[in-house]
Amino acid sequence: MERLVRNYMVTSNDATEEAKSIVSEIVSSIKSGQATLITLVQVLGEFLTNEDVTIRAKGTGLLSAVLADCPQEQVNNAAINVLVDFYCERLSDTASVPELLQGIESLTRFNAFHDENSVKVAKSIFTSVNVQSFQQTTRHYVFQIFDRLLKHHLSALKQAEQDFVIGFIQVMDGEKDPRNLLLAFSLVKLIIHEFDISKRIELLFEVTFCYFPITFKPPPDDPYGITADDLKIALRECLSATPYFAELAMPLLIEKLTSSSGNAKKDSMETLASCAPVYGAKSIVPHLEELWEYLREEVVNATDDSFEIIALEAIKSVVATLSSGIINKMDHLQQFLKTIITECMENLKEPELKLAKPCGRILMYCAMASDPSFNIVMLATLRVLIQQYKESELATRKKGILEVLRVFITASKNLYGSIENPLQDLDADFVTPLSSFKDVYIEIFSSALLSQNEYNELRLCGLLGLHDMIFLHQFFNDDEVGIILQYFNRAVLEETDQEISNEALKSLANIAKYKSNIVLEVTLPVFLDILPYDKDEMKIDNIHGMNLKKANYVKTLDALSELAIEPILFEAYVPQILNKLDFASAEIDLEYSESLLQSLHNLLLKKTHHSDISRYVDIIIPHLLTKSIGPSLYGNSDIENTIQSVFFDKKVIKIVAGIISVITKNLNVSEQSIFISQMFEIFVKGNLNLNYLGFSDQEKALFSTTFYPLSVESSSQQQNLTLLFTAAVGSCRKEVPYPSPNISEFLSNLVEISLNTKNELQHHSLAQLAASILNKWNQENELNQFVETKILGELRNHFALSSTGNEVMRQPSLDIFIWLTKALILRTHLLGYRCVDQITSQFNDPMLGKRASERFEVLIGESDLLNKQSFAVVKTLHKQRFFNYCMPILAEGFKLSSDEVKHNYLIALSHLLRNIPKQVLLSELPSLITLLIHSLSLPDAELKSSTIDTFYIISANAPHIISEHISSLIPLLLSSTKGDKGNTMRVRISALQCLGILPNHIPFDVLFPFKSKILRELSAALDDKKRLVRKQAVDCRNKWFLFIGPRTD
């Protein structure tokens, strides 16, 4: 022990590794029982009493450092008593105070540290330490000590509460460090709640209110992450912790309300809102006139929405406080509200004018402050407003009144709860006071919605009011809700104004979440009945006399996709849609069939993660599989054009695949396992006798061919259905076992079929399925062997050995190779990067070079199948790793390649940059900028558009780099705005957008010399034949016209 102590004392710094190592060794010896803390104190004796202040401090620091790491069981009551006495007695040694406080803070953490010790520590700090004379870290130890003492030894400290309160005030007085203040404010709040502060009110108030308002701005490199809001909230909790502060705080808060500083005014209003309920009505009443005057101004003349809300919350808090008071039997509440109501109603005499909205909001916040205030405001205003509405002929005025009437619905929802947010403490039979006006509210809002040739804003307001009323607690009965739903049905189906129709649909969808039974009865049948179910209905809508072919049913199906999300509604929707699909497909109505399937798909997407989806794996999927497979079994429709079916259409097949995929993703492992076994039976073995499918014996007897969609010999109709198999298998979790006993063999078969088929849909779907299976394959050794032999071996040879290989196979083999490479890249598998080398090596190939570079989009872009939603293995940083690997290859290849193939490297680079995180892009800009500028000079439209989008991002996020190359960039952007070859509409619009963003980000002195050239050359874009280009050109020109000087923040 002596050797260790002496070695420590000669170290140059307590923070060196050598010093830390010695502390660890001493702690270890104490843990093992070879030494004790008392032994350490004895060995340190000569250093702790040394006349040299530096040596004393260092010796104390060693003891404190050991205490910080010492285990609980090694420190008993006796040791704690000795150490506490030692530390407290030495607090008068100013030079050692930082180290002593560190030790005391450690002592407070021991279980053996008891109440008597806590009192002694507190008194010693109060009498011996001038806290504010020390550095921040030392002061922080003090606040940490008091935090421990107050939270664990409160009862002991309360025995000397007056001394403690005054002592803590002295400790806190003058503190400026935000980290310490955050802790100090929390301790003040605790002291207020737990101690008798009645004799120290003024001192405690002064030591806290002196920080109001908080003006702290955290430095950019703040390691503690403390914000101004953190401090404001902590201080606000202190000021609102006791009514004792009311008399002192109210005049000062009102004074701050008049401040020219927005920050001070905002802070004052927020603090007032927090304090008013605590301070009570008695403290608020003397200041009511001033409060109303200042807060009204903030609402009526608000330039900032956030300020208006804060002021309204303050008014609400004041009203709520007056409501809970018992002074003069609430006379003050009535008088205060009378003042407010009188002024607001005066302004509401012309409700279409500017002051009406803020006055309506003031009334709303007053009403929702309390039950008494709601009744007072409601009874004093509603009859007048309703009469005013009935007497008014002006639509804009009616709309203004209706908006004010709506605020009472909002106030009721906030105060009394709603079916969306019910209040727990309300009686089940409670009815909002607004119910006394229910009939007239229904009349007014319904008439506003149903009025014809009226101001649409008024009609929209009527619709929104009816919607809001449905959500009031116990306001309408089911029959009344049903009547209103009928209005909404008509608005959706018959309304010519798109905004009203959309809002009605949104309202119905919202109501369906809470009133699904009524929507099931009143709305769903109406919408489903509009969908045609026979030939006559397809021709004429009997009610409206209009051609329904793509007129009504598309809108109706879109609406159903929003409405039928709830389980009970979806259950009713599915059989109806499937029945109508049977009719549409039987009539070979492709458009109607597509629309029905798309509606079902859209609805399933919205229902993702709903627990009821899984049951439809046995309802929707077998029905669609039967409809899809059946027509491909009657004769050879490649030769004989006798069989027609909407399910031969590729778009229909893709929608069905999407439906299968969504349902599969929502199954658990067990459900997926059963489902995939059935899919293998059907698609791999061609077994159509499963009960899962809906073929009757009569239908099976008519089949003239077998079902084998995975064969290259099958009809194109069957081959197209491979996509359905891919959608199912590719959407499974990686834990689901494949029915095929040998994954490697199954994968090889998929690759071979994809390679040899002439059917493009079969080729792509099987390539993606193979990639999905490879990505989820968890047998590492087997996977590596497959990649080495099949991918890097056989498949690579098909596209790489052009001199001896089959030229026809080169492109499809490269496509498959790229998909399989993506599967490996997503899981950051090392062999994936070897595959990437093979792809980039094809850039110089005259046949495959451009395709290889374009398919970089597959490698790094998003995929419908290989994604986390389909349970693919996707490592978090796979895009960054791919970028870091490819970037040097592409840059070097660009430098060394001939001019004929340089663009291939740039195309690959553009796909890379488009798909990597923005922060990765910005970090690599210096090495990329030359390549990007070169890309703009090439005629490839896709490359140009992608590059311009990249420059847009750079301009907004790294303007200094753009500034360095501005003279090269602007001519290229201007050239891209013209209707030359390679400048598609998308390129021209992107170039104009990029030019338009420059004045907002590039320094004035750098950019201004180009202003006249840009305005002159924009003339071509202003006369462009495409309207969207002209529109963007006008916007761009306006921004440059206004570019007249440096930006002012």
C-alpha positions, 0 to 999 in steps of 0.5 A: 500500500505504501509503495502504491501511495508513493508512486501515485504522489509522484505521478505528473497528473491525476488523469494519467494512465499510470495514476488510474492504474494505481487507483485500480490496484488500491481498490483491488487490494481493498476488495480482496481484503489485503487492505482497508480504507482506514489503512489507506488513510493512515498511509496517506497521513503525511501527505494529508497534513503536508504544508504544501497545499498541492501535496495535500490536495493530491493526497486527498484526491487519491483517497476520493478516487479510491472511494469512488470505485470502492465496493459497498461491502468494504465500507461499514458504519464505523469507516463512514463515520471516520471518513465523514468526520475527516472530510468535513473537518478539512473543508476549511482547507480551501486548496483541497475543497475540490477533492474533498467534495468529490470524496463526500459525493462518493460517501453519500452513495454508500449504504452505511451513510446515514442521517446523522452524516447527512446533517453533518455534511450539509452544515459543514458545506454551509459553514466552510465552503464559499461555493460560488468561488470555485469552478463549475466542476467543484460546484457541480459536486456540491449540487450532486451532494445535496441532490443525494441528501435531499432524496435519501435523507430528507427527514433528517434535513427537515429537522433543521429546515430553516437553517437548511433553506437559508444555507441552500439559498446561499449555495445557489446564489449567483450560479450561472452554469446551466448544468448546475442550474438544472439540478439546482432548480429541481432541488428548489422545487423539492425544498418548496414542497417538503420544507416550511419556506414561509419565513424565507419566501422572499429570499427563495423567490429572489434566488430563483426569479432572478433567472427569469426569463431564461436567455441561455443559448447552448454552445454548438459543442455542448457535451451535456445537450442542455437546451434553453427549454430544459432550463425554462421548464425547470425554472417554471416548475419552481415558480409554480410550485407554491402559492407563496410566490404569487404576491411577488411574482404576479407584478413581475410577470405582468411587467414582462408581458409588456416586454419588447423581447418576444422571448420574454413575453412568450416565457411570461405567458407560459409561466403565467399559465402554469402559475395561475392555478397554483397562485389561486383566484385571490392572487389573479383577481387584482390583475385581471384588467391588465392580463386581459389587455395584454393577452388579448393583444397577443391573440388579436395581433399575433404575427406568430401562431405559436404566440397566439396559442400560448396567449390563449392557453394563458387566458384559459388558465386564468379562467380555469383559476377563477372557476375554482375560486370561491371569492364572492361566489364566482362573481369575478369569473362572471365579470371577467367573462362578461368583459371578454364576451362583450368585446368579442361579440362586438367584433363578431357582428361582422364575422367575415372580417379579420378580428372574428377568427381570433375572437372566436378562438378566445371564446373557445379557450374561455369555454373549455377552461371549466364547466362553469365557464363553458355554460356562461360563455355558451348561454351568453353567445350562442342564441345571439350567434344563431339568430345572427346566422338565420338573419344573414343573407351573405354567404361569407358572413354565414360561414364566419358565424358557422366557424364560431359556432364550431368552436363550441363543439371543439371546446366541448370535445376538449372539456368533456371528452369525445368518443375518440378521447373519452374522459375517465372521470365522466359518468357514463350518462353525462351529456354535454351542455351543448346538447341543449342546442343540438336541434338547432345545430343540426338544422344549421350545419345540415342546411349549410352542407346541403345548400345548392349553388352556395359558397363552397366554404360555407358548405365545407364548414357545415360538413366539418361541423356535423363530423365534429358533432358525431364525436361528441360524447353522448350527443347523437343517437345512432339514428341521428348519426345515420341521417348525417352519414346519408348526407356524407354519402351523397357528398362523396358520390354526387358532389362536383366540388372535389374538396367537399367530396374529399372531406366527406370521404375523410369524415366517413373514414374517420367515423368508421373507426368508431361507429363501424356498425352504423357505417356498415348499415348506412354507408357500405351498402350504398357504395357497394350497390353502385358497383355494377353486377350485371350487363344492364348496370354496366351500361346505365346507372338507373338513378343518374342515367349516366354511363358507368364505364369508368365514370362512377365505379372508379370513384366508388372503389377509391372511396371503399378503399378508405372506408372498409378498413375496420374488420367488420366493414372489410368482412362485408366488403370482401365477398361483394368485391369478389362476386363483382370481380367474378362478373367483370372477369366473366364479361372480359371487362378488363378495366373494371376488373383492374379497378376492383382488384386495385381497390382490394390491394389498396385496402389491404395495404392500409390494413397492414398489421391488422390482425384480421388479415390472416384469415383472408389467406384462405378466402381471397388468395384461393379465389384469385388463384382459381380465377388466374390459373383456370383460364390457362388450362383450357387449350393452348391459348398461345396458338388458339385464340379461343380462350380469353381472360382478364387474368391473362393481362400482365397488369392484372397479374401484377395486382394479384401478386401485390394482394398475395404479397400483402396477405403473406407478409401479415401471416406468422411463421406457422401460417406462412409455412402452411401457405407456402407448402400449398403454393409449392404443391400448386406451382412446383408440383402442379397439383390442382386437386387441393381443397385450397383451390376452388375448382369443381370436378366439372371444371377439372374435367374440362382442363386440357393441359397441366399446370406447370408455370415454372417450365420454359415449355408452358404457355406464356399465360402460365409462365406469367403466373410465376409472378404469383409464386414469387410474390408468395414465397418472396414475402415469407419470413426467413424462419419459414422452411421451404418444402424443397429438400435441397435449397441449392438445387431448387435455386439452381433450377430457378436460375436455369429457368430464368436464364432459358425462358423467352418470357420476360415476366417469368425471367424477372420474377424468377430472378427476383425470387432466387435473389430473395431465397439467397438473401434469406438463406441461413446456411452459410457454408452451403450459400458460399458454395452456391455463390462460388460455383453457380454465380461466380462460376457458371452464371458469370461464364455466360455473360463474361466469355463472349468469345465462346459463350452463347451471345443470346444468353449474355444479357439475361445471365447478367440480369440474374447475376445482378439480382443475386448480387443485390441479395448478397449486398443487402446482407453485406456478404463479402462474396457480394463485392466480388460479384460487383467486380464482375459487373463493373468489369463489363462496363467496357463491353460494347454489348453489355456495358450500358446495361451493366451500368444502368442496372446499378439502380437494381444493386443499390435502389429500393426493391418491391421484394427485397426489403425489410417489409418482406423480411429480407436480411437488410443490414443497416449500413449496406448502402454506405459499405457499397458506396465505399467499395464502388466509389474508388472503382468507378472513379478509377475506371472513369479516368482510365477508360476511353471516351466511348465508355466513360459515360457508363461509369458516370451512369453507375455513379449517378445511380449510386449517388441517388440512393445513398444517404445524404450525409455520405454524399456530402462527405465525398463531394470534393472527389466527386464534383469533377465527375458530376460536372462532366456528366452534365455535358453528356446527352444521356437524359437519365444521367443528366436528370440524376446529376442535376438532382444531386447538384440541387442537394449539394447547393442546399447542403454544401454551397461552398463547394458549388461556389468553387465550381459555379462558373462551370456549373451555370452554363451547363445548367442553362444549356439543360433548360433548352429543348435540345436533344437529351433535354427531356421535360424532366431534365429541363424542369430539374435544371430550372429548379436547381438554378432557382435554388442557387440565390437562396444558398450561394453567396451574393458576390459569387453569384451576382455576376451571372444574374444578367446572363441567366435572366437573358437565357431563361427566355427559351424556357419561358417559351417552352412548349410544355406548360410545366416547364414554362411554370418552373421557368417563371418561378426561377426568373422571379427568384433571380429578379429578387436577387438584389443583395446579400441575404439577411437571416 
